[in-house]
């Protein structure tokens, strides 16, 4: 008859916040960064970082990062200011949704 040894102990399943995941994924994206070293410091396996990176990329498809800040030169009658890399679009408060959509699509990077 064979013998089986069962090693028991507290199970370890950590919960990572979205911010922690983004920080680890961005650390991997730095020039010269090594996934194995970053994973070892965080006490997890490299494949977990790769999985998080895929999930973040899939979640970000079709969306752009938006930063909201005060307009230093407010234009009278404008309600929304959208700043793209090459352009700044000021949308008046009375603009139709169709016009706004067409303008934003035309300057999309």
MDTraj code that builds the backbone (N, CA, C; nanometers):
import mdtraj as md
import numpy as np

residues = "UNK UNK UNK UNK UNK UNK UNK UNK UNK UNK UNK UNK UNK UNK UNK UNK UNK UNK UNK UNK UNK UNK UNK UNK UNK UNK UNK UNK UNK UNK UNK UNK UNK UNK UNK UNK UNK UNK UNK UNK UNK UNK UNK UNK UNK UNK UNK UNK UNK UNK UNK UNK UNK UNK UNK UNK UNK UNK UNK UNK UNK UNK UNK UNK UNK UNK UNK UNK UNK UNK UNK UNK UNK UNK UNK UNK UNK UNK UNK UNK UNK UNK UNK UNK UNK UNK UNK UNK UNK UNK UNK UNK UNK UNK UNK UNK UNK UNK UNK UNK UNK UNK UNK UNK UNK UNK UNK UNK UNK".split()
xyz = np.array([
    [0.0847, -0.1164, 0.0000],
    [0.0000, 0.0000, 0.0000],
    [0.0899, 0.1235, 0.0000],
    [0.0516, 0.2269, -0.0793],
    [0.1343, 0.3475, -0.0883],
    [0.0884, 0.4508, 0.0140],
    [0.1769, 0.5409, 0.0424],
    [0.1479, 0.6423, 0.1422],
    [0.1328, 0.7777, 0.0734],
    [0.0354, 0.8549, 0.1157],
    [0.0118, 0.9885, 0.0609],
    [0.0283, 1.0888, 0.1742],
    [0.1054, 1.1931, 0.1474],
    [0.1252, 1.2983, 0.2461],
    [0.0498, 1.4224, 0.2005],
    [-0.0356, 1.4728, 0.2857],
    [-0.1118, 1.5931, 0.2548],
    [-0.0543, 1.7073, 0.3373],
    [-0.0102, 1.8097, 0.2664],
    [0.0441, 1.9261, 0.3349],
    [-0.0642, 2.0323, 0.3350],
    [-0.1037, 2.0699, 0.4534],
    [-0.2099, 2.1694, 0.4616],
    [-0.1562, 2.2965, 0.5236],
    [-0.2239, 2.4028, 0.4984],
    [-0.1835, 2.5314, 0.5527],
    [-0.2790, 2.6373, 0.5006],
    [-0.2562, 2.7568, 0.5402],
    [-0.3472, 2.8621, 0.4935],
    [-0.3326, 2.8814, 0.3430],
    [-0.4443, 2.8838, 0.2750],
    [-0.4405, 2.9087, 0.1317],
    [-0.4139, 3.0559, 0.1094],
    [-0.3426, 3.0841, 0.0049],
    [-0.3051, 3.2227, -0.0209],
    [-0.3634, 3.2664, -0.1541],
    [-0.4649, 3.3433, -0.1475],
    [-0.5222, 3.4010, -0.2685],
    [-0.5352, 3.5501, -0.2429],
    [-0.4435, 3.6246, -0.3000],
    [-0.4433, 3.7685, -0.2779],
    [-0.5397, 3.8370, -0.3737],
    [-0.5846, 3.9500, -0.3316],
    [-0.6711, 4.0312, -0.4158],
    [-0.5922, 4.1564, -0.4524],
    [-0.5734, 4.1772, -0.5822],
    [-0.4988, 4.2916, -0.6309],
    [-0.5980, 4.3977, -0.6773],
    [-0.5728, 4.5213, -0.6400],
    [-0.6585, 4.6301, -0.6865],
    [-0.6239, 4.6611, -0.8318],
    [-0.7153, 4.7284, -0.9001],
    [-0.6894, 4.7670, -1.0390],
    [-0.5668, 4.8578, -1.0475],
    [-0.5512, 4.9436, -0.9495],
    [-0.4359, 5.0350, -0.9476],
    [-0.3054, 4.9563, -0.9350],
    [-0.3020, 4.8556, -0.8480],
    [-0.1817, 4.7743, -0.8321],
    [-0.1497, 4.6996, -0.9615],
    [-0.2530, 4.6480, -1.0268],
    [-0.2320, 4.5770, -1.1535],
    [-0.1740, 4.6713, -1.2584],
    [-0.2327, 4.7921, -1.2696],
    [-0.1833, 4.8888, -1.3680],
    [-0.0384, 4.9286, -1.3387],
    [-0.0039, 4.9446, -1.2117],
    [0.1330, 4.9814, -1.1757],
    [0.2325, 4.8727, -1.2157],
    [0.1978, 4.7474, -1.1913],
    [0.2873, 4.6376, -1.2288],
    [0.2991, 4.6259, -1.3800],
    [0.1878, 4.6402, -1.4509],
    [0.1912, 4.6319, -1.5970],
    [0.2723, 4.7478, -1.6545],
    [0.2577, 4.8669, -1.5992],
    [0.3352, 4.9799, -1.6503],
    [0.4835, 4.9649, -1.6159],
    [0.5148, 4.9036, -1.5027],
    [0.6553, 4.8791, -1.4672],
    [0.7209, 4.7859, -1.5686],
    [0.6452, 4.6900, -1.6190],
    [0.6968, 4.5966, -1.7181],
    [0.7219, 4.6678, -1.8508],
    [0.6442, 4.7723, -1.8784],
    [0.6561, 4.8445, -2.0047],
    [0.7751, 4.9397, -2.0076],
    [0.8380, 4.9634, -1.8948],
    [0.9521, 5.0550, -1.8891],
    [1.0696, 4.9959, -1.9669],
    [1.1505, 5.0830, -2.0300],
    [1.2663, 5.0333, -2.1052],
    [1.3619, 4.9559, -2.0136],
    [1.4018, 4.8386, -2.0595],
    [1.4958, 4.7562, -1.9837],
    [1.4343, 4.6744, -1.8721],
    [1.3040, 4.6849, -1.8543],
    [1.2379, 4.6109, -1.7465],
    [1.2300, 4.4626, -1.7817],
    [1.2431, 4.3792, -1.6802],
    [1.2341, 4.2340, -1.6988],
    [1.1137, 4.1842, -1.6206],
    [1.0246, 4.1167, -1.6909],
    [0.9002, 4.0691, -1.6306],
    [0.9289, 3.9758, -1.5137],
    [1.0262, 3.8873, -1.5295],
    [1.0555, 3.7903, -1.4240],
    [1.0989, 3.8602, -1.2948],
    [1.1803, 3.9648, -1.3071],
    [1.2264, 4.0358, -1.1878],
    [1.1119, 4.1101, -1.1186],
    [1.0295, 4.1758, -1.1980],
    [0.9169, 4.2507, -1.1422],
    [0.8188, 4.1554, -1.0759],
    [0.7932, 4.0417, -1.1405],
    [0.7022, 3.9426, -1.0834],
    [0.7589, 3.8862, -0.9533],
    [0.8884, 3.8608, -0.9503],
    [0.9514, 3.8066, -0.8300],
    [0.9404, 3.9057, -0.7137],
    [0.9628, 4.0348, -0.7404],
    [0.9512, 4.1357, -0.6345],
    [0.8081, 4.1457, -0.5823],
    [0.7103, 4.1247, -0.6706],
    [0.5696, 4.1331, -0.6301],
    [0.5201, 3.9998, -0.5757],
    [0.6048, 3.8973, -0.5784],
    [0.5723, 3.7634, -0.5306],
    [0.4544, 3.7039, -0.6077],
    [0.4672, 3.7069, -0.7402],
    [0.3695, 3.6403, -0.8258],
    [0.4403, 3.5864, -0.9488],
    [0.3682, 3.5168, -1.0314],
    [0.4276, 3.4558, -1.1495],
    [0.4194, 3.5515, -1.2688],
    [0.5182, 3.5456, -1.3588],
    [0.5184, 3.6370, -1.4736],
    [0.3931, 3.6265, -1.5603],
    [0.3373, 3.5064, -1.5726],
    [0.2189, 3.4920, -1.6574],
    [0.1001, 3.5729, -1.6051],
    [0.0986, 3.5997, -1.4754],
    [-0.0104, 3.6806, -1.4191],
    [-0.0005, 3.8245, -1.4711],
    [0.1205, 3.8765, -1.4791],
    [0.1390, 4.0121, -1.5317],
    [0.0990, 4.0174, -1.6782],
    [0.1370, 3.9149, -1.7549],
    [0.0971, 3.9113, -1.8956],
    [-0.0559, 3.9070, -1.9099],
    [-0.1214, 3.8299, -1.8237],
    [-0.2682, 3.8201, -1.8276],
    [-0.3304, 3.9561, -1.7962],
    [-0.2783, 4.0235, -1.6940],
    [-0.3310, 4.1558, -1.6588],
    [-0.3103, 4.2540, -1.7737],
    [-0.1949, 4.2460, -1.8399],
    [-0.1680, 4.3366, -1.9517],
    [-0.2687, 4.3143, -2.0638],
    [-0.2968, 4.1881, -2.0958],
    [-0.3974, 4.1573, -2.1990],
    [-0.5341, 4.2113, -2.1591],
    [-0.5712, 4.1914, -2.0325],
    [-0.7016, 4.2390, -1.9859],
    [-0.7110, 4.3912, -1.9935],
    [-0.6061, 4.4604, -1.9559],
    [-0.6052, 4.6067, -1.9604],
    [-0.6137, 4.6544, -2.1054],
    [-0.5393, 4.5892, -2.1953],
    [-0.5435, 4.6277, -2.3365],
    [-0.6819, 4.6040, -2.3966],
    [-0.7439, 4.4916, -2.3626],
    [-0.8774, 4.4622, -2.4155],
    [-0.9804, 4.5596, -2.3608],
    [-0.9684, 4.5957, -2.2350],
    [-1.0631, 4.6896, -2.1755],
    [-1.0478, 4.8292, -2.2342],
    [-0.9273, 4.8620, -2.2791],
    [-0.9011, 4.9967, -2.3294],
    [-0.9332, 5.0124, -2.4777],
    [-0.9639, 4.9055, -2.5477],
    [-0.9923, 4.9164, -2.6906],
    [-1.1133, 5.0053, -2.7125],
    [-1.0952, 5.1027, -2.7996],
    [-1.2051, 5.1916, -2.8329],
    [-1.2186, 5.3104, -2.7399],
    [-1.1350, 5.3181, -2.6384],
    [-1.1427, 5.4288, -2.5443],
    [-1.0097, 5.5024, -2.5413],
    [-1.0146, 5.6280, -2.5091],
    [-0.8937, 5.7083, -2.4940],
    [-0.8906, 5.7654, -2.3534],
    [-0.7716, 5.7875, -2.3044],
    [-0.7586, 5.8477, -2.1722],
    [-0.8057, 5.9926, -2.1798],
    [-0.8814, 6.0341, -2.0808],
    [-0.9349, 6.1694, -2.0779],
    [-0.8851, 6.2404, -1.9536],
    [-0.8361, 6.3605, -1.9719],
    [-0.7949, 6.4426, -1.8589],
    [-0.8796, 6.5693, -1.8612],
    [-0.9393, 6.6020, -1.7508],
    [-1.0239, 6.7204, -1.7412],
    [-0.9470, 6.8271, -1.6653],
    [-0.9359, 6.9438, -1.7282],
    [-0.8690, 7.0552, -1.6609],
    [-0.9358, 7.1846, -1.7041],
    [-0.9168, 7.2868, -1.6247],
    [-0.9788, 7.4160, -1.6530],
    [-0.9195, 7.4750, -1.7799],
    [-1.0062, 7.5355, -1.8614],
    [-0.9630, 7.6006, -1.9841],
    [-0.9029, 7.7366, -1.9470],
    [-0.7751, 7.7611, -1.9788],
    [-0.7143, 7.8876, -1.9389],
    [-0.7757, 8.0079, -2.0105],
    [-0.8267, 7.9884, -2.1317],
    [-0.8897, 8.0963, -2.2078],
    [-1.0318, 8.0554, -2.2435],
    [-1.1260, 8.0698, -2.1538],
    [-1.2621, 8.0273, -2.1852],
    [-1.3196, 8.1097, -2.3002],
    [-1.3874, 8.0408, -2.3884],
    [-1.4512, 8.1056, -2.5028],
    [-1.5980, 8.1240, -2.4688],
    [-1.6520, 8.2460, -2.4838],
    [-1.7927, 8.2690, -2.4513],
    [-1.8836, 8.1770, -2.5331],
    [-1.9771, 8.1160, -2.4652],
    [-2.0741, 8.0296, -2.5331],
    [-2.0289, 7.8859, -2.5504],
    [-1.9043, 7.8510, -2.5172],
    [-1.8627, 7.7120, -2.5338],
    [-1.8962, 7.6340, -2.4068],
    [-1.9370, 7.5123, -2.4256],
    [-1.9774, 7.4299, -2.3127],
    [-1.8736, 7.3228, -2.2825],
    [-1.8093, 7.2677, -2.3872],
    [-1.7145, 7.1575, -2.3704],
    [-1.5908, 7.1874, -2.4548],
    [-1.4745, 7.1623, -2.3974],
    [-1.3496, 7.1742, -2.4719],
    [-1.2841, 7.0372, -2.4717],
    [-1.2542, 6.9849, -2.5916],
    [-1.1902, 6.8540, -2.6067],
    [-1.0533, 6.8783, -2.6671],
    [-0.9496, 6.8274, -2.6003],
    [-0.8131, 6.8487, -2.6471],
    [-0.7544, 6.7163, -2.6953],
    [-0.7317, 6.7072, -2.8264],
    [-0.6637, 6.5928, -2.8861],
    [-0.5179, 6.6316, -2.9015],
    [-0.4331, 6.5360, -2.9358],
    [-0.2911, 6.5663, -2.9536],
    [-0.2693, 6.6787, -3.0551],
    [-0.3289, 6.6728, -3.1749],
    [-0.3014, 6.7809, -3.2697],
    [-0.4002, 6.8976, -3.2643],
    [-0.5097, 6.8865, -3.1904],
    [-0.6124, 6.9908, -3.2004],
    [-0.6862, 7.0115, -3.0692],
    [-0.7519, 7.1270, -3.0581],
    [-0.8418, 7.1574, -2.9473],
    [-0.9769, 7.1892, -3.0092],
    [-1.0814, 7.1204, -2.9626],
    [-1.2161, 7.1405, -3.0158],
    [-1.3023, 7.2003, -2.9056],
    [-1.3624, 7.3136, -2.9323],
    [-1.4557, 7.3765, -2.8382],
    [-1.5954, 7.3598, -2.8938],
    [-1.6811, 7.2954, -2.8160],
    [-1.8165, 7.2636, -2.8610],
    [-1.9134, 7.3601, -2.7945],
    [-1.9874, 7.4380, -2.8735],
    [-2.0846, 7.5309, -2.8144],
    [-2.2007, 7.4562, -2.7511],
    [-2.2642, 7.5197, -2.6559],
    [-2.3713, 7.4544, -2.5813],
    [-2.4911, 7.4189, -2.6684],
    [-2.5132, 7.4860, -2.7793],
    [-2.6294, 7.4579, -2.8634],
    [-2.6017, 7.3649, -2.9796],
    [-2.4819, 7.3050, -2.9871],
    [-2.4465, 7.2191, -3.1010],
    [-2.5282, 7.0909, -3.0993],
    [-2.5658, 7.0456, -3.2185],
    [-2.6437, 6.9219, -3.2285],
    [-2.5519, 6.8016, -3.2067],
    [-2.6057, 6.6926, -3.1533],
    [-2.5238, 6.5727, -3.1312],
    [-2.4609, 6.5197, -3.2600],
    [-2.5335, 6.5299, -3.3718],
    [-2.4797, 6.4818, -3.4993],
    [-2.3580, 6.5618, -3.5418],
    [-2.3643, 6.6935, -3.5258],
    [-2.2517, 6.7793, -3.5611],
    [-2.1320, 6.7511, -3.4714],
    [-2.1558, 6.7384, -3.3423],
    [-2.0470, 6.7090, -3.2477],
    [-1.9813, 6.5765, -3.2825],
    [-2.0601, 6.4756, -3.3108],
    [-2.0088, 6.3440, -3.3446],
    [-1.9247, 6.3510, -3.4723],
    [-1.9731, 6.4215, -3.5744],
    [-1.9000, 6.4316, -3.7005],
    [-1.7677, 6.5053, -3.6806],
    [-1.7686, 6.6119, -3.6036],
    [-1.6448, 6.6883, -3.5800],
    [-1.5435, 6.6038, -3.5040],
    [-1.5880, 6.5362, -3.3992],
    [-1.4960, 6.4555, -3.3185],
    [-1.4377, 6.3387, -3.3998],
    [-1.5198, 6.2792, -3.4861],
    [-1.4693, 6.1699, -3.5718],
    [-1.3654, 6.2228, -3.6704],
    [-1.3821, 6.3459, -3.7148],
    [-1.2895, 6.3996, -3.8155],
    [-1.1526, 6.4323, -3.7557],
    [-1.1445, 6.4626, -3.6272],
    [-1.0147, 6.4934, -3.5672],
    [-0.9578, 6.3780, -3.4867],
    [-1.0262, 6.2649, -3.4892],
    [-0.9800, 6.1479, -3.4132],
    [-0.8404, 6.1096, -3.4602],
    [-0.7443, 6.0945, -3.3652],
    [-0.6053, 6.0640, -3.4031],
    [-0.5900, 5.9283, -3.4656],
])
top = md.Topology()
chain = top.add_chain()
for i, resn in enumerate(residues, 1):
    res = top.add_residue(resn, chain, resSeq=i)
    for name in ("N", "CA", "C"):
        top.add_atom(name, md.element.get_by_symbol(name[0]), res)
traj = md.Trajectory(xyz[None], top)
